[in-house]
Amino acid sequence: MAALRLPSSIPPAQHEVTASYVARLAHLHGMDFHLLWEQVTRPIAARSSIRTINPAALASATGRPLEHLAGALPELRTPKPDWSMFRHEPQPGCHLCTARHPGGRIVHLLPHHLYVCTKHRIWIGPPDTGEQTTPLDALPEVVHAQHRHLRLIRRRGWEITYDAVLTGLLVCAQLWSLPEGDNGAAWHNWVRRANLLIPPGTSETTFSVARLCAAVYPEAIDLASVFASLYWRHQAQGTPMDRSRFEQRIDQLLRHPVCQLNDGHNPISHWADVSSRLMPLTPIRVHGDKRPAREPHLRKPSLHSATRRAQQRHAQTFDPTHRAGEPLIAHRHLATVVRRAWSPFRAPRNRS
């Protein structure tokens, strides 16, 4: 069969999945997606109906050098990237960044640390049902938190930062789920942001767990700077005076004596007693860790999926002043740290 050469070519978007790029090429050329997919893929094994992208065929079809395609498409890179650095679940990105790329909907495989498009002030992550656009013009502190997140990665590396940020999000969600009498200044910030992101009376159309994540993101990054610090880990595990210094730092960041809460409602104490002694977590799910589908599917989440039904239940009862963090705790984005929090105590690993 002669090599396919498309009449015109478009560049891929940054961090785009290959199936999304092929779908856009097919749309722009009036081709059936499955026909083009057959042309630029190959079976993963003899007599297999499951196919994987053929980098040389895609480069030939588009007329673009393979190294240029691989710069934007992580799945084409050689050697393969460390997939644990990326979210395992493809998702939409900033709609303003992708507006210049024709051909339809773009699906990305984004790194863990990308939550905000700082150029357009748009909330991006984590993956959620639907494709709601969430502008942050009224919440500059959320955009600033993304800059601090990137600085934290440069100082601590992606693994420590990944663990620390998810732990910070979980702690904020747990504190936002406490009875109203146990709240502080940070709680009021979360309610204020939630009312801007999910205006009162509109929750059935504007609610999403991703927006709850945006509401707590600045304080989560504040906490992550402590959780990622070897100094503060040692303080949390040290003498009563060291522990007191650590707790004062947490109280200062949240502007509330959260460390004085009842032990049963104190996620900070749990982290100091248990999690601070463990090695940083790695994602429990990684891109490509499951058997690939016979054909790539880029469908939007089903209206009848369990995730969508759960979101609809939360939307119907959402009240930012009453245990609003519970949907975030249950969200799959925090599954890695939730599993650790609910696991039986494990003996600390030797750090020497």
C-alpha positions as CSV (number, residue, x, y, z in Angstrom):
1,M,0.0,0.0,0.0
2,A,1.4,3.4,-0.9
3,A,2.2,5.8,1.9
4,L,-0.6,8.2,2.7
5,R,0.2,11.9,2.2
6,L,-2.5,14.4,3.3
7,P,-3.0,17.4,1.1
8,S,-2.7,19.8,4.0
9,S,-1.2,19.6,7.5
10,I,-1.9,21.2,10.8
11,P,0.4,21.1,13.8
12,P,-0.5,19.2,17.0
13,A,-1.3,21.1,20.2
14,Q,1.1,20.8,23.1
15,H,0.5,17.7,25.1
16,E,-2.2,16.4,22.7
17,V,-2.9,12.7,22.6
18,T,-2.3,11.2,19.2
19,A,-5.9,9.9,18.7
20,S,-7.1,13.5,19.2
21,Y,-4.6,14.8,16.6
22,V,-5.6,12.1,14.1
23,A,-9.3,12.9,14.7
24,R,-8.7,16.5,13.8
25,L,-6.8,15.6,10.7
26,A,-9.6,13.3,9.6
27,H,-12.2,16.0,10.2
28,L,-10.3,18.7,8.2
29,H,-9.9,16.3,5.3
30,G,-13.4,15.0,5.3
31,M,-12.2,11.5,6.0
32,D,-13.6,8.8,8.2
33,F,-11.6,8.7,11.5
34,H,-11.3,4.9,11.5
35,L,-9.9,4.9,7.9
36,L,-7.2,7.4,8.7
37,W,-6.5,5.6,12.0
38,E,-5.8,2.4,10.1
39,Q,-3.4,4.3,7.8
40,V,-1.2,5.7,10.6
41,T,-1.2,2.8,13.1
42,R,0.0,-0.8,13.2
43,P,-1.1,-3.8,15.2
44,I,0.6,-4.1,18.5
45,A,1.3,-7.8,17.8
46,A,0.7,-10.3,15.0
47,R,-3.0,-11.1,14.5
48,S,-4.0,-8.5,17.0
49,S,-6.9,-6.2,16.4
50,I,-5.5,-3.6,18.8
51,R,-3.4,-1.0,17.1
52,T,-0.8,1.5,18.2
53,I,0.4,4.7,16.4
54,N,3.1,4.3,13.8
55,P,5.3,7.4,14.2
56,A,6.9,7.1,10.7
57,A,3.5,6.7,9.0
58,L,2.0,9.7,10.9
59,A,5.1,11.9,10.0
60,S,4.8,10.8,6.4
61,A,1.0,11.5,6.2
62,T,1.4,15.0,7.7
63,G,4.7,15.9,6.1
64,R,6.0,17.0,9.4
65,P,9.4,15.8,10.9
66,L,8.9,13.2,13.5
67,E,10.9,15.2,16.1
68,H,8.5,18.1,15.6
69,L,5.5,15.9,16.2
70,A,7.1,14.3,19.2
71,G,7.7,17.7,20.8
72,A,4.0,18.2,21.1
73,L,2.7,14.6,21.3
74,P,4.1,12.8,24.4
75,E,3.1,9.3,23.0
76,L,5.5,9.7,20.1
77,R,8.6,10.5,22.2
78,T,11.6,8.2,22.2
79,P,12.6,7.1,24.8
80,K,9.1,7.0,26.3
81,P,8.5,9.7,28.9
82,D,8.0,8.8,32.6
83,W,4.3,8.4,32.4
84,S,3.9,8.8,36.2
85,M,4.7,12.5,35.6
86,F,1.4,12.8,33.6
87,R,-2.2,12.4,34.6
88,H,-3.4,9.0,33.4
89,E,-6.7,10.5,32.2
90,P,-6.7,12.6,29.0
91,Q,-8.7,15.9,29.4
92,P,-9.5,19.2,27.7
93,G,-7.1,22.1,28.3
94,C,-7.4,25.9,28.0
95,H,-10.0,26.6,25.3
96,L,-8.3,29.9,24.4
97,C,-5.0,28.2,23.9
98,T,-6.5,25.6,21.6
99,A,-8.7,28.0,19.7
100,R,-6.0,28.5,17.1
101,H,-5.9,24.7,16.3
102,P,-8.7,23.8,13.9
103,G,-10.4,20.5,13.4
104,G,-12.5,20.1,16.5
105,R,-12.1,19.2,20.1
106,I,-8.6,18.7,21.5
107,V,-7.8,16.2,24.2
108,H,-4.5,16.6,26.2
109,L,-2.3,14.4,28.4
110,L,-1.3,17.0,30.9
111,P,1.4,16.8,33.6
112,H,0.3,16.7,37.2
113,H,1.4,20.2,38.0
114,L,-0.8,22.0,35.4
115,Y,-3.9,23.4,37.1
116,V,-4.1,26.9,35.6
117,C,-3.4,28.5,32.3
118,T,-1.6,31.5,33.6
119,K,-1.6,33.2,30.2
120,H,-5.4,33.3,29.9
121,R,-6.3,32.9,33.6
122,I,-8.3,29.7,33.0
123,W,-8.7,26.8,35.4
124,I,-7.7,23.6,33.7
125,G,-7.5,20.7,36.2
126,P,-8.2,18.2,37.5
127,P,-10.1,16.1,35.0
128,D,-13.8,16.2,35.6
129,T,-17.1,15.5,33.8
130,G,-18.0,18.0,31.2
131,E,-15.9,20.7,29.7
132,Q,-16.9,23.8,31.8
133,T,-14.8,26.9,31.2
134,T,-13.7,28.4,34.5
135,P,-12.3,31.9,34.2
136,L,-10.3,33.2,37.1
137,D,-10.3,36.9,36.5
138,A,-12.0,37.5,39.9
139,L,-9.6,35.1,41.7
140,P,-6.0,36.3,41.1
141,E,-4.8,34.3,44.1
142,V,-5.7,31.0,42.3
143,V,-3.5,32.1,39.3
144,H,-0.7,33.1,41.7
145,A,-0.9,29.7,43.4
146,Q,0.0,28.1,40.1
147,H,3.2,30.2,39.9
148,R,4.0,29.1,43.4
149,H,3.3,25.5,42.5
150,L,5.8,25.7,39.6
151,R,8.4,27.2,41.9
152,L,7.8,24.3,44.3
153,I,8.5,21.8,41.6
154,R,11.8,23.5,40.7
155,R,12.9,23.3,44.3
156,R,11.6,19.9,45.3
157,G,11.1,17.9,42.2
158,W,7.9,16.5,40.7
159,E,7.5,13.4,43.0
160,I,7.7,15.3,46.3
161,T,5.5,18.1,44.9
162,Y,2.9,15.7,43.5
163,D,2.5,14.1,47.0
164,A,2.6,17.4,48.8
165,V,0.0,19.1,46.6
166,L,-2.5,16.3,46.6
167,T,-2.1,16.0,50.4
168,G,-2.7,19.7,50.7
169,L,-5.9,19.4,48.6
170,L,-7.1,16.5,50.7
171,V,-6.4,18.3,54.0
172,C,-8.3,21.4,52.8
173,A,-11.2,19.3,51.6
174,Q,-11.3,17.5,55.0
175,L,-11.3,20.8,56.8
176,W,-14.0,22.2,54.5
177,S,-16.1,19.2,55.5
178,L,-16.0,19.9,59.2
179,P,-19.1,21.3,61.1
180,E,-19.4,25.0,60.8
181,G,-18.2,25.6,64.3
182,D,-14.7,24.2,63.4
183,N,-14.0,26.6,60.6
184,G,-11.5,29.5,60.3
185,A,-10.3,32.2,58.0
186,A,-9.4,29.7,55.2
187,W,-12.9,28.3,55.4
188,H,-14.4,31.7,54.7
189,N,-12.0,32.1,51.7
190,W,-13.3,28.7,50.3
191,V,-16.9,29.8,50.7
192,R,-16.2,33.2,49.0
193,R,-14.4,31.5,46.1
194,A,-17.1,28.8,45.7
195,N,-19.8,31.5,45.5
196,L,-17.8,33.1,42.6
197,L,-17.2,29.8,40.8
198,I,-20.6,28.3,41.5
199,P,-23.0,31.3,42.0
200,P,-25.8,30.7,44.4
201,G,-28.9,29.2,42.7
202,T,-26.9,27.9,39.7
203,S,-25.3,24.8,41.2
204,E,-27.3,22.3,39.0
205,T,-25.6,23.8,35.9
206,T,-22.3,25.2,37.2
207,F,-21.3,22.7,39.9
208,S,-18.2,20.6,39.4
209,V,-15.6,19.1,41.7
210,A,-12.9,20.7,39.7
211,R,-14.2,24.1,40.8
212,L,-14.1,23.0,44.4
213,C,-10.5,22.1,43.8
214,A,-9.9,25.7,42.5
215,A,-11.6,27.1,45.6
216,V,-9.0,25.5,47.9
217,Y,-6.0,25.5,45.6
218,P,-4.2,28.6,47.1
219,E,-4.3,27.1,50.7
220,A,-3.4,23.7,49.3
221,I,-0.2,25.1,47.8
222,D,0.5,26.9,51.1
223,L,0.3,23.6,52.9
224,A,2.2,21.8,50.2
225,S,5.2,24.0,50.8
226,V,5.3,22.7,54.3
227,F,4.6,19.1,53.5
228,A,7.4,19.1,50.8
229,S,9.9,20.6,53.2
230,L,12.4,18.2,54.9
231,Y,12.8,20.7,57.7
232,W,9.1,20.8,58.5
233,R,8.8,17.0,58.2
234,H,11.5,16.7,60.9
235,Q,9.8,19.3,63.0
236,A,6.5,17.3,62.8
237,Q,8.3,14.2,64.0
238,G,10.5,15.8,66.6
239,T,10.3,16.8,70.2
240,P,7.1,18.4,71.6
241,M,8.7,21.8,71.1
242,D,9.4,20.9,67.5
243,R,5.9,19.7,67.0
244,S,4.5,22.9,68.5
245,R,6.6,24.9,66.0
246,F,5.2,22.9,63.1
247,E,1.6,23.3,64.3
248,Q,2.1,27.0,64.7
249,R,3.2,27.2,61.1
250,I,0.1,25.4,59.9
251,D,-2.1,27.6,62.0
252,Q,-0.4,30.6,60.6
253,L,-1.0,29.5,57.0
254,L,-4.7,28.7,57.6
255,R,-5.2,31.5,60.0
256,H,-7.0,29.2,62.4
257,P,-5.9,27.0,65.3
258,V,-6.6,23.9,63.2
259,C,-4.1,21.8,65.1
260,Q,-6.2,22.1,68.3
261,L,-9.1,20.3,66.7
262,N,-10.3,17.0,68.1
263,D,-7.9,14.2,67.0
264,G,-10.8,12.5,65.2
265,H,-11.2,15.6,63.0
266,N,-7.6,16.6,62.6
267,P,-6.0,15.6,59.3
268,I,-2.9,17.7,60.2
269,S,-2.1,15.5,63.2
270,H,-2.6,12.4,61.1
271,W,-0.1,13.6,58.5
272,A,2.4,14.5,61.2
273,D,2.1,11.2,63.0
274,V,1.9,8.9,60.0
275,S,2.4,10.3,56.5
276,S,5.3,12.6,57.2
277,R,7.4,9.5,58.0
278,L,6.7,7.8,54.6
279,M,8.3,8.1,51.3
280,P,6.5,10.4,48.7
281,L,3.6,8.7,47.0
282,T,3.5,7.9,43.3
283,P,0.3,7.7,41.2
284,I,-1.8,4.6,41.6
285,R,-2.8,4.8,38.0
286,V,-0.4,5.6,35.1
287,H,-1.2,6.3,31.4
288,G,-1.0,3.1,29.4
289,D,-1.1,0.8,32.4
290,K,-4.3,-0.8,31.2
291,R,-4.8,-2.9,28.0
292,P,-5.4,-0.4,25.2
293,A,-8.8,-0.4,23.5
294,R,-9.3,-1.8,20.1
295,E,-10.1,1.7,18.9
296,P,-9.3,4.9,20.7
297,H,-12.3,6.6,22.2
298,L,-12.4,10.3,22.8
299,R,-16.1,10.5,23.7
300,K,-17.3,13.0,26.3
301,P,-18.3,11.5,29.6
302,S,-21.6,9.7,29.4
303,L,-24.6,11.4,30.9
304,H,-25.5,8.1,32.6
305,S,-22.0,7.4,34.0
306,A,-21.6,6.8,37.7
307,T,-19.4,9.9,37.9
308,R,-22.0,12.1,36.3
309,R,-24.7,10.8,38.5
310,A,-22.6,11.5,41.6
311,Q,-21.9,15.0,40.4
312,Q,-25.6,15.6,39.8
313,R,-26.4,14.5,43.4
314,H,-23.8,16.8,44.8
315,A,-25.0,19.7,42.6
316,Q,-28.5,19.3,43.9
317,T,-27.5,19.6,47.5
318,F,-24.4,21.8,47.2
319,D,-24.0,24.4,50.0
320,P,-20.6,26.0,50.3
321,T,-21.1,26.6,54.0
322,H,-22.0,23.0,54.9
323,R,-19.5,20.2,54.5
324,A,-18.7,21.4,51.0
325,G,-15.4,19.5,50.8
326,E,-16.9,16.0,50.8
327,P,-17.3,15.8,47.0
328,L,-13.6,16.7,46.6
329,I,-12.5,14.0,49.1
330,A,-14.5,11.4,47.1
331,H,-13.1,12.5,43.7
332,R,-10.8,10.2,41.8
333,H,-8.2,13.0,41.5
334,L,-7.3,12.5,45.2
335,A,-7.5,8.6,45.1
336,T,-3.8,8.2,45.7
337,V,-3.6,10.2,49.0
338,V,-7.1,9.0,50.1
339,R,-5.9,5.4,49.8
340,R,-2.9,6.2,52.0
341,A,-5.0,8.1,54.6
342,W,-7.3,5.1,55.0
343,S,-4.6,2.4,54.9
344,P,-3.5,0.7,58.1
345,F,-0.5,2.2,59.7
346,R,2.8,1.1,58.2
347,A,6.1,1.2,60.0
348,P,8.3,4.2,58.9
349,R,10.9,3.5,56.3
350,N,14.5,4.0,57.1
351,R,15.6,7.3,55.6
352,S,19.4,6.7,56.1
